[in-house]
């Protein structure tokens, strides 16, 4: 019985060590940082209802001077910022 539990413990240790090494891979960290830098946060500038008062047009200003817009239903609220690709 002791050999079976020792075998199970060694298998668990092997898989646990394997996943710990994979999560600390420096290449994966660099790739995730590169993907994050290709987008920017645009902050809310104004909220304009349409003529029928059924929808709201949310206008956002981006750090590079670009303007973005999102149309939402009347009962919803505009997000404080949106994340857009550069």
C-alpha positions as CSV (number, residue, x, y, z in Angstrom):
1,X,0.0,0.0,0.0
2,X,2.9,2.4,0.7
3,X,4.2,2.0,-2.8
4,X,0.9,3.0,-4.4
5,X,0.7,6.2,-2.3
6,X,4.3,7.0,-3.0
7,X,3.7,6.5,-6.8
8,X,0.7,8.8,-6.7
9,X,2.6,11.4,-4.7
10,X,5.5,11.3,-7.2
11,X,3.1,11.7,-10.2
12,X,1.4,14.7,-8.5
13,X,4.7,16.2,-7.8
14,X,5.8,15.7,-11.4
15,X,2.7,17.4,-12.8
16,X,2.8,20.2,-10.2
17,X,6.4,21.0,-11.0
18,X,5.7,20.9,-14.8
19,X,2.9,23.5,-14.6
20,X,4.9,25.8,-12.3
21,X,7.7,25.9,-14.8
22,X,5.4,26.6,-17.7
23,X,3.7,29.5,-16.0
24,X,7.0,31.3,-15.4
25,X,8.1,31.2,-19.0
26,X,9.7,34.7,-19.8
27,X,8.7,34.4,-23.5
28,X,5.0,34.2,-22.5
29,X,5.3,37.3,-20.3
30,X,6.9,39.3,-23.1
31,X,4.2,38.3,-25.6
32,X,1.4,39.3,-23.2
33,X,3.0,42.7,-22.6
34,X,3.4,43.3,-26.3
35,X,-0.3,42.6,-26.9
36,X,-1.3,45.0,-24.1
37,X,0.6,47.9,-25.7
38,X,-1.3,47.7,-29.0
39,X,-4.5,49.1,-27.4
40,X,-5.4,52.3,-25.6
41,X,-8.1,53.5,-23.3
42,X,-10.5,56.2,-24.6
43,X,-12.4,58.1,-21.9
44,X,-16.0,59.4,-22.1
45,X,-16.4,62.9,-23.5
46,X,-20.2,63.2,-24.0
47,X,-23.5,61.4,-24.1
48,X,-26.0,62.4,-26.8
49,X,-29.5,60.9,-27.1
50,X,-30.9,60.3,-30.7
51,X,-34.0,62.1,-32.0
52,X,-36.4,59.3,-30.8
53,X,-34.8,59.1,-27.3
54,X,-34.4,55.4,-27.8
55,X,-30.6,55.2,-28.0
56,X,-27.6,57.1,-26.5
57,X,-24.5,57.8,-28.5
58,X,-21.4,57.7,-26.2
59,X,-18.5,59.7,-27.5
60,X,-15.0,59.0,-26.3
61,X,-11.7,60.9,-26.7
62,X,-8.5,58.9,-27.1
63,X,-5.0,60.0,-26.0
64,X,-3.9,60.3,-29.6
65,X,-6.7,62.8,-30.4
66,X,-8.9,60.2,-32.1
67,X,-12.7,60.2,-31.4
68,X,-14.6,56.9,-30.9
69,X,-18.4,56.3,-30.6
70,X,-20.6,53.6,-29.2
71,X,-24.4,53.5,-29.4
72,X,-26.3,51.8,-26.6
73,X,-30.0,51.4,-25.6
74,X,-31.7,54.2,-23.6
75,X,-31.9,52.4,-20.3
76,X,-28.1,51.5,-20.2
77,X,-25.3,53.8,-19.2
78,X,-22.1,54.6,-21.1
79,X,-18.9,52.9,-19.8
80,X,-16.4,55.3,-18.3
81,X,-13.8,54.2,-20.9
82,X,-13.4,51.8,-23.8
83,X,-10.3,49.9,-24.9
84,X,-9.7,50.2,-28.6
85,X,-6.8,49.0,-30.8
86,X,-4.3,51.6,-32.0
